[in-house]
Amino acid sequence: TSKRLNCTLTLVIHSALSDQRNITAGQNITLPCQAPNNNIIVIEWSRADVKEEYVLMYRDRHFDSINQHPSFKNRVDLQDKQMKDGDVSLILKNVTVNDTGTYECRVFMKGTNRRKRANLNTDPINKIKLNVTLNVKNVIRSVLSVTCFQFRLSFSCNLSLCVL
């Protein structure tokens, strides 16, 4: 007689939840991130393709702009600086197609000694893939406006030459 053994393998993978957001260039977007509580001393928002610089660093109730990527300066903020209920969502203003990428949110709680940039290499608590597209109507309107303006200039110049 043969006996068959049935096994079930359960694989548990610990990773941040991943979300995808689509937006049109020129708008503002809030990228959500929820910490387990509000005992937060450091918040770091980064983008996967920006290695040495970050999107936003908030440390000890102050924004740290020293290693912030230049393209995010004056365009990012926290939705709630009081971090009520652990809300550390990022507001990204006036998005451009260059903002497309995967954003990661990390937080560090009171009681940990992780306060330096070199120690912030832990798993993110949230990952969001942002896809920014152009508003085709505005692009066409801009191209047509410039083309019409150039046509008027050409026409005016040619007309004045004819009059001479």
Secondary structure, 3 states (H helix, E strand, C coil): CCCCCCCCCCCCCCCCEEEEEEEECCCCEEECCECCCCCEEEEEEEECCCCCCECEEEECCEECCCCECHHHCCCEEECCCCCHHHECCEEECCCCHHHCEEEEEEEEECCCCCCCHHHCCCCCCEEEEEEEECCHHHHHHHHHHHHHHHHHHHHHHHHHHHHC
